[in-house]
């Protein structure tokens, strides 16, 4: 990890050089190019997991295909165009 010689802020890798966001300067990487890699990882723990709740009404019977067609015919023949 290197710091800017002008303002002592941390230098981040950008376009194969080290960049200071504060003073907008770029510096050469040097010999330790493998050391400067940005890795973005998100670690989740079990406390972030939420249980899935299914209502009893949704778990039961579904509407049959013939009932679905009857409802579609009934509501499509009403003549209204949406809301």
GIUR-V774880 format. One record per pair of residues at least 12 apart in sequence whose C-alpha atoms are under 7 Angstrom apart, sorted by the first residue. I is the first residue (numbers start at 1). J is the second residue. D is the distance in Angstrom with one decimal. If there is no record, write none. Layout:
i = (I,I)
j = (J,J)
d = (D,D)
This chain:
i = (4,9,13,13,17)
j = (20,22,36,37,29)
d = (6.4,7.0,6.2,6.9,5.3)
